Amino acid sequence: MCLAIPGKIRSIEQADGLIRRAKVVFGSIVKEAYLDMIPQAKEGDYVLVHAGVAINLVNEEEALKTFAHLEQYGGLEDLLPEEGLAEGVR
């Protein structure tokens, strides 16, 4: 079973005019993800990433709810956003 965690797109690069790659931030962890499945993704968007591929866009409200649930489980602090959660989401 896989757990999809939202990450925020920090930057996007385009290689050879075809391949779009993003640097995606998961708390204090930054990973690269290909944007082939969601070409409309832009900097600042939240995405779900699986095996190095961004598979879906997630709105900020849903991402913050997910972070609040993860915070309850503990042990996942490195995946939570560094700026903390918005008030009222916890």
N, C-alpha and C positions, 0 to 999 in steps of 0.2 A: 504494500500500500504506500502511496506517495502523499506527501503533504505539500500542497502548493501554498507558497508564501508570497505575498505581494512585495514587489520591489519598485523603487522609483527610478525612472530613467534620468541619469545625470547628463549623458551626452550621447550623440549619435554620430557614427562615421559611415561614409559610403565608400566602398572599395570597388574599383573598376566600373563605377557607375551602375552597378547592379546589386551588389550585396550590401545590405544595411545592418550594421552591428551597433549595439548600444552597450554602454557601461551602465549597469543597473545596481543600485545601492540597496542592500538589505541590512539596515542598521549600520554596523561598523564593517560590513563585508561588501566588497564591490566585485561583481562578476560580469562577464561579457555574455550577451545574448543576441541571437540573430532575430531580426524583425520580419522575416519572410511571411509569417502567418498573419501579422497585423501591420501592414504597410502604413496605416494611418497613424501609428504611434508617434509621439513627439516628446521632446524633452519636458520633464515634469510630470508625465503620465505615470500611473501605477500599472504594472503588468504582472501577470503570473508567468513564471519561467519554469520550464521542465526540460531537463537534459540540454541546457544551453540554448533553448528556443523559447522566445516569448510566445505564449499560446493564447493569451487573452488580455484585454484591457480591463482594469478594475477602477471604479470611481474612488475618489479619496475617502468618502464616507465608509464604503465597504472595506477599504484597506485599513482604516483606523479601527473599525470594529474587529477585524481579524487580529490586529496587533494587540488589542485589549484582551481578546480571548487567549492569545499566546502568552501574554504577561501573567495571566492567572495560573498557567501550567508551570511556570518557572523553568529555569535551566536554559531558556532560549534568549537570554538578554542580548546576545550579539546580533540577533535578527531584528530586534525592535528598533524603531527609528530613533536616531540620536537626539532629535529635538523634542522627544517625548510625545505623549498623546494629548490631544486636544481635551480641554475640560468637558465633562459631560459624556465622554465616550467610554470612560472606565466603568 
